[in-house]
Structure formats: C-alpha cells, structure tokens
Amino acid sequence: MSEVVLRGFGWRHAGRRAWAVRDVDLRIAHGERVLLLGPSGAGKSTLLAALAGLLPDDSGEAAGTIEIDGLDPRTHRGVRSPETSADGWSSGAGIVFQDPQTQLVMARSGDDVAFGLENRGVPPARIWPWVSDALDRVGFPYPITRSTAALSGGEAQRLALAGVLALRPGLLLLDEPTANLDPDGAALIRESLGSLRDQTMILVEHRVAEALPLIDRVVVLEPGGGVRADGPPELVFAAYGDRLADEGVWVPGFTVPPLKSGRTAGPDLVRASQVAVAQRLAPVSLGVGEGEVLAVTGPNGAGKSTLALVLGGLLAPTGGQVRGFGDDRPPHRWRAATLTGRIGSVFQNPEHQFVTARVADELAVGPRRLGRSADEVERIVDDLLDQLRLAKLAGANPYTLSGGEARRLSVATALATAPRLLVLDEPTFGQDRRTWIELITLLSTLRDDGHGIVAVTHDDDFVQTVADRTFPLGTARRRDPLPQRHPGGRS
C-alpha cells in the first residue's frame, strides 16, 4: 500500500495558458480507495499522470508538490521489485491510461504482461505464474501468444490492466478502466478490482453508480482549481449532488429524458450485404437509413469497430459488398473528397485521426478539402467550437486534450463536412453528464434533420436515450479456449 500527499499541486501543459489542474491539497492514506470526480477537463487524467510520475519538467509547468510514500514520483517512477516485499506487493504506482493502446509495447500478449516484471528484476520463476494470475483476473480470453495488434479496444484494455496488476503496485491508478468494455467484461473487471484489498487505489470512472461498491471515498476536483468536495460517497452526493449533476458529474439517480425519433426511417443511405473481413468480422448484413440512429452493440471482439471502418469506407471488406448514395462503387473506392462529403467517421481512438497541431486547424481540414471558401471555413469552425464546448481550446494541440475533449473534437471533425451519414465508434467515451447530454442532443437533432447515424457503443444509456434501432452483432468471433498460462518460459 502507498500513502499519497499533494500540497498545492498544479500543472500547466507546455503551450497552454490555462492550468490543467491547480491548487490541489489532498492526502490519501494507505489502503484507501478513492473515486476522483469532476467535469470533463477538470484535470482528472492529468492528476493521475502526475501521480504516476509521467509529467517531466520539460513538458509543462508544475506548482506545489506530490509525494508517494515520501518520494517525488517524477524521480522515483520505478516500482520496487516485489522480491523485496514479504507479501508480494510493492511500493510505487501503476497506471492504466484512458487509451490502453498507448501502453502496449510487445507484439504478443503474454510478453506484454511480462515486460514490466522483467524490467523490475522479478525472479524468472515468479514471472509467468504472475502473468497467468493477472490475465485470469481480467478475463483475458486468448493464449499468451495472441498478437496485441489483433486485439479490439476492450481486449486491449483488459491486457493493459493485466500488465499493471502483474506488477502489484502499492498505488493503483485507473483512468476509465471499463470504458471500452462490454457489460460482462466491465462487471468482471469491477469484480477483480473489488478483490484487491492490499492496494491504495485512485479511480477515474464516469460509471459512478457501478463504481461505488469499489470505493470508500469521493474526491471532486473544482474545474477552476482546488478540491470542491471530499468524503464518503453518500455525504458528498447528499450535499453537492444537484450542483454536481448540473455541472456534469454522473451523480447516481439523475436520469436523462429519452430523445427517440417519432418517425419511420427513410431509404437506406448505406447497406452492407454479407460483408466480412477475414479474421476480424464474420458475414453481416445491415442498412442505415435517413433519419435514424442505429446502435451497434455486442461483446468485445465481435468486430464492431471493423464494421464501422467498412461502413465508413475506410476499410475494404474481404467478402460481401457495401453500396450507398446511389453509387455503383463501394465506399472504399470513392475519391477522398466524395467520401468526406458523404460519410463522416469517428475512430475508437480519436488521436488516430488528428493531423494538425491546433484544434481549430483540425476542424478546418475537411471543409478545405471540399473547397469551401475561407469565410465558410471560419464559420464552420467557430460554430463547431461553440457547439462542442471547445472554444477555449481552439489554439491547443489536440494531443494535449483530455480524453473527453479529444472525443468531442473527433466528433466535431466528422461534422465539419456536414455528411449525410455519421459512423461513430464509442462517441460518448469520456464525457461528463453535461457534455454527454449536449452530444446526444446534437446527434438527435441531426437525425431529425434527416442524417443517418451509426454508433458502435457499449453505453447502455446512449442506447436507451437516443437509439431508434439496435443491431447486436451476435457473439464474438470464435475464441480459443483459455490457455495453460504458465509455459515455464517464453512460448
């Protein structure tokens, strides 16, 4: 277990005027389990990165101090080898990022989990049993030889968590650990985290109601700086619940009215017929019409993100066909400008679609590609910055945004060309309650104006609130049986 102490801590990213987080005074005792809340952009992810020692001096400006067991995490990033601990647990911090792909470093899944243990000097005889234990804890469904490049977003999230649990850190930092998981996978992760009683844990999670059984304390960051509330969940929500809900925190018990369409969908904009992608998507047929929101659901590994890429014209199927907009050619054969004007796509990982160094420039890329005038481009950019609450970030680098801000930017880039069809992969990931409501209200307005929307999602609130039709993508691809994890060495 670890003790955490912050005194007046603050951080401002290089090139940004506003502080990401500021004036935080906080003490977390050994073994406490804390839920860190606050609106999108309040600095939750930045604070976790600071605790993990991942904010070097040359990447921004710091204020105040942070200590973990009396040490500065920036100069003591390493987790001491568990060999030095009688119970197998170590000091130091382990973090799971919002985007799990950023922390996978090896080509094979078992090697990725073993990587940290090897670098910590854990005795070889312990490594593979600990790898096996960590993979089983998170319900990883593949052999240790599984390619990390072949994992879905949810599967990568499980693997990243296994890599951290294998290190057995005294301080566990979790940034939206269930965001990309199907309901069964999310429940399994929560069960696994609930069984870990030997660690201090700080959790950022928008699914507040589901997270409450895991924690004993809630800390709410004030967006302008400092800590607004700190205490047992029931006391914090009783005293601040209404205000927190208004400002975007997912306070349990606050519901959102449905925004379903009252009209029948129009003709199909795009239709897929027995479309398949080898090793990634089994044959599937579906269409999406004008004026409807279609939610594509299903377990991790079923091929939902692959289907989104195919429907968006960004991936050629290996079987079947996709047709739309009265064009005899499949979308992946259209010219770039034609595709941009007809279909807008949002990737599961928003950073994968950013191509400029400024938020405003990112929004201008699509309209410029379509030949819009400078005045039109400026109007489109300004409107989207206001609609998606990004105006204050117009000059920021997209790669310095919080997860929720990056998601809104990726949605805005898809809207910038006013396409008739939107294909969105996890569009509500990382949103606080306020931006979530604003985003689905925007999507419902587009739907009512005749646009078609396909949303790959694990967000049941999204499905219940705005989806007009749900397409469950069946069961996951055939998976190999759970392997014998401990090979006695590299396999």
Buried (B, 14 or more C-beta within 10 A) or exposed (E): BBBBBBBEBBBBBEEBEEBBBBBBEBEBEBBBBBBBBBBBBBBBBBBBBBBBBBBEEEBBEBBBEBBBBEBEBBEBBEBBBBEEEEEEBBBBBBBBBBBBBEBBEBEBBBBBBBBBBEEBEBEEEBBBEBBBBBBEBBBBBBBBBBEBEEBBBBBBBBBBBBBBBBBBBBBBBBBBBBBBBBEEBBBBBBEBBEEBEBBBBBBBBBBBEBBBEBBEBBBBBBBEBBBBBBBEBEEBBEEBBEEBBEBBBBBBEBEBEEBBBEEEBEEBBBBBBEBBBEEBBBEBEBBBBBBBBBBBBBBBBBBBBBBBBBBBBBBEBEEBEBBBBEEEBBBBEBEEEBBBBBBBBBBBBBBEBBEBEBBBBBBBBBBBBBEBEEEEBBEBBBBBBEBBBBEEBBEBBBEBBBBBBBBBBBBBBBBBBBBBBBBBBBBBBBBBBBBBBBBBBBBBEBBEEBBBBBBBBBBEBBBBBBBBBBBEBEEBBEBEEEBEBBBEEEE
